[in-house]
């Protein structure tokens, strides 16, 4: 490790057994110039859990998930998916993953049906099976009327649902979802929640990053709070909350004021 500073001082990452957690993160670190975005995170995601990852903007959540899913190479440490080293054996690890990334460019000159089918083909599925599953997902997610439209013409919420379908089409064992409910209408959000809850009930593992504390509290069996590139708290959601709401516990851990000063001009009525 040639990187100076905090990352250079981190201990060597340790491996995990093949029967260990769904995702294991060991001493994971990432630097962007002078900014150390992730500072040697260690984290285990239990198999069969609905795991929430929460933190303020710039906390390192998306960077961490990008390294775990093979989208961004770490400067230090390792990540494992069901015992497979993501960067030493990326093909084996990615076969087990379904990923809804944040802001990744899509092949948006395909129709919705074509895009989801193509995702299945990339995972080695036959065309018939990929098309069949894509059609089922489109129906389940309320995209039937838009399946023949180009994705470039989709709304933000429709694009989010199509991207989720791409993550699900090959029936992965682990789902990593970055803000899956962002821009999605309440009816579609309820449908997505049912799909994910059924998936976990059948033995799958979901890792969900979100800023909506109430959603994470209601959905997730486990949660990790990240700030400034470090894990501040992790465990079963009720244990991390400690008898308070997750939002209250989050504010306590992360710090910062919730009081609003000034802006008196906003409270002045006008004719």
Secondary structure, 3 states (H helix, E strand, C coil): CCCCHHHHHCCCCCCCCCCCCCEEEEEEEEEECCEEEEEEEEEEECCCCEEEEECCCCCCHHHHHHHHCCCCCCCEEEEEECCEECCCCHHHHHHCEEEECCCCCCCCCCEHHHHHHHHHHHCCCCHHHHHHHHHHHHHHCCCHHHCCCEHHHCCHHHHHHHHHHHHHCCCCCEEEEECCCCCCCHHHHHHHHHHHHHHHHCCCEEEEECCCHHHHHHHCCEEEEEECCEEEEEEEHHHHHCCCCHHHHHHHHHCCCCCCCCCHHHHCCCC
